[in-house]
Each structure stands twice: as structure tokens, then as C-alpha cells.
Amino acid sequence: HYFKYAYASYLTGKLSDFTGLVFFPLLLEYLLRSRLLSVVVTGVGFTLAKTTVFGNDFYNTFYDGLYQLVGWGHATPLIADAEDCLTLVALLIPLFLIPKKESPNENH
């Protein structure tokens, strides 16, 4: 996010989307307990936020409220841009390239 705001450009915007799509499913996996489900939810949510008015409004309202709740002021609004869906390829990284941590309850 630092580069996206400090050096705003086409490249830093896409880099921000790409890194978010790698990071967020890994975070969401702890809540959903499924890597595949977290990747699917992230991909669908990102696509809706980038391509629909409803998804974009929901995303911006949610994150602005979250920022205010933790005392960070207002969130910078997400701009709907269907071209950003090109970065969905980043979801292959958490899905296939980052190993899953084994649960201590798994038997071998």
C-alpha cells in the first residue's frame, strides 16, 4: 500500500492488487479453515468490487467503517476497474505455491 499512495501509477496500482490477492486468502484461511474456499471467496469478492456498483459500494462502505472503527480516519475509496481482474492470476500463488501449514491434530 505504501508504494500505491507514495508513487501512484498504473504499475503500483496493479502491484497492490496482486499482493493483496496473495495475502488476503492466507489471512482468510484462518477463518474459513479451507485454502480453496478462501481463494474462491477472495476472487469472487475482488471481482464484484472491481466490476459491479453494488460490490464496489459494499467494499468502500465496509472498509471506510473499519478504518474509522480502528481510528485510522477514512479509507481511500477503491475504484471500480475491470482491468484489475487481470491480477486474479495472483490467486494461483496461495492456491498452489505457498505450502499449507499442517494442523497439529493431523495424523500421518
HELIX and SHEET records of a PDB file:
HELIX    1   1 TYR A    2  ALA A    6  1                                   5    
HELIX    2   2 TYR A   10  LEU A   32  1                                  23    
HELIX    3   3 ARG A   35  THR A   51  1                                  17    
HELIX    4   4 VAL A   53  LEU A   69  1                                  17    
HELIX    5   5 ALA A   82  LEU A   91  5                                  10    
HELIX    6   6 LEU A   92  LEU A   92  1                                   1    
HELIX    7   7 ILE A   93  LEU A   97  3                                   5    
END                                                                             
